Amino acid sequence: MKDYIEERALEIANYIIESKATVREAAKVFKVSKSTVHKARSLWNVIIMI
């Protein structure tokens, strides 16, 4: 997996956890689509299971 994708997933996940933000709010902050945030969230779930 590309490092920047993993880093972005962790950044988005941390932001959502710390700020209790919604997917829509996180998407605005990171200037990505809501589906990208959902993908990052799914990827983050996989990363923490490893």
N, C-alpha and C positions, 0 to 999 in steps of 0.2 A: 504494500500500500504506500502511496506517496505520503511523505512526511507532512506536507502542508495540509493535506486533507485531514489527517489525524489531529494536527494542531488546531485547525479551525473547528473541528467537531468538539474538541475539549474546551476551547474558548467559548463556543456557543453554549455548551452544556453548563459550564461554570457560571456563565452570565445568567442563564435561566434559573439555576439553583440559587445563586446569591441574591438576585433581584426579584425572584418569584415572577419573572416576566412570562408573558404568553408567547406562543410561537410567532404570532404576528408582530409583537413588540420586538422580539429578538431579531426577526427578519429586517425590520426597519433599522435597528442599531447597526447590524452587520452588513446592511445594504445587499441582502440576498433575498431570494424568494422564500415563501413559506415552505415549499416542498424541499428546498435545500436545508432548511432548519430541521424539518422532519427527518431527512436523510442523516443529517449530522447527529440528531438525537438517537436514531436507530444505531448508527455506527458507534456512538458513545456507549450504548448498552452492550454492544459486542466487545468493545475494548475493555470494559470493566469486568467482563466474564472471563477474560483470558488470564 
